[in-house]
Amino acid sequence: MSAMYSTPIARNRFSQQRFPVALRGLMEERRLSYRQLAYKTKLSAGYLNHLTKGTRPVPADPVISVIAESLKDEEAHSCHL
């Protein structure tokens, strides 16, 4: 397994438990609402809600990348406040 896939979420890609918990936790940590993250990612707030509830499957890599970049940008922004 490559280093790129060292996180618990990536190792267990199809887990319906880890991705929703991680996404919800990161949103809470960065104090982002569904609407705020939806605006940043261009995904619907409803879809993001389904992802955090585990009622939708773990998204494809491009969607995960968009979410991750938005969360990373928010982390960098909050560090400068």
C-alpha positions as CSV (number, residue, x, y, z in Angstrom):
1,M,0.0,0.0,0.0
2,S,1.4,3.4,-1.0
3,A,1.9,6.3,1.4
4,M,-0.8,8.2,-0.4
5,Y,-3.4,5.7,1.1
6,S,-2.2,5.8,4.7
7,T,-5.2,7.4,6.3
8,P,-7.9,5.2,7.9
9,I,-10.5,6.5,5.5
10,A,-8.4,5.8,2.4
11,R,-7.4,2.3,3.6
12,N,-11.0,1.4,4.1
13,R,-12.4,3.2,1.1
14,F,-15.8,1.5,1.1
15,S,-16.5,1.9,4.8
16,Q,-19.9,3.6,5.3
17,Q,-18.8,4.5,8.9
18,R,-15.5,6.3,8.6
19,F,-16.1,8.8,5.8
20,P,-19.3,10.3,7.2
21,V,-17.8,10.7,10.7
22,A,-14.6,12.2,9.3
23,L,-16.4,14.7,7.0
24,R,-18.8,15.7,9.8
25,G,-15.9,16.1,12.2
26,L,-13.9,18.3,9.8
27,M,-16.9,20.5,9.1
28,E,-17.5,21.0,12.8
29,E,-13.8,21.6,13.4
30,R,-13.8,24.3,10.8
31,R,-17.2,25.6,11.8
32,L,-18.6,25.1,8.3
33,S,-22.3,24.7,7.7
34,Y,-23.6,22.5,4.8
35,R,-24.4,25.7,2.9
36,Q,-21.0,27.1,3.3
37,L,-19.3,23.9,2.2
38,A,-21.7,23.6,-0.6
39,Y,-20.8,27.0,-1.8
40,K,-17.1,26.2,-1.7
41,T,-17.4,22.8,-3.4
42,K,-20.2,23.6,-5.8
43,L,-22.0,20.5,-4.5
44,S,-25.5,20.7,-3.0
45,A,-26.0,21.1,0.7
46,G,-28.4,18.2,0.6
47,Y,-25.8,15.9,-1.0
48,L,-23.2,16.9,1.6
49,N,-25.8,16.2,4.3
50,H,-26.4,12.7,2.9
51,L,-22.6,12.1,2.9
52,T,-22.3,13.0,6.6
53,K,-25.3,10.8,7.5
54,G,-23.9,7.9,5.5
55,T,-27.0,7.6,3.3
56,R,-25.0,8.0,0.2
57,P,-21.9,5.9,-0.8
58,V,-18.4,7.3,-0.4
59,P,-18.0,9.6,-3.4
60,A,-15.5,9.1,-6.2
61,D,-12.0,10.4,-6.0
62,P,-12.7,13.7,-7.9
63,V,-15.5,14.6,-5.5
64,I,-13.3,13.7,-2.5
65,S,-10.6,15.9,-3.9
66,V,-13.0,18.9,-4.2
67,I,-14.2,18.5,-0.7
68,A,-10.7,18.0,0.7
69,E,-9.4,21.1,-1.1
70,S,-12.3,23.2,0.3
71,L,-11.6,21.9,3.8
72,K,-7.9,22.5,3.4
73,D,-8.5,26.1,2.2
74,E,-10.7,26.7,5.1
75,E,-8.1,25.4,7.5
76,A,-5.5,27.7,6.1
77,H,-7.9,30.6,6.3
78,S,-8.8,30.0,9.9
79,C,-5.1,29.8,10.9
80,H,-4.6,33.4,9.8
81,L,-7.5,34.8,11.8
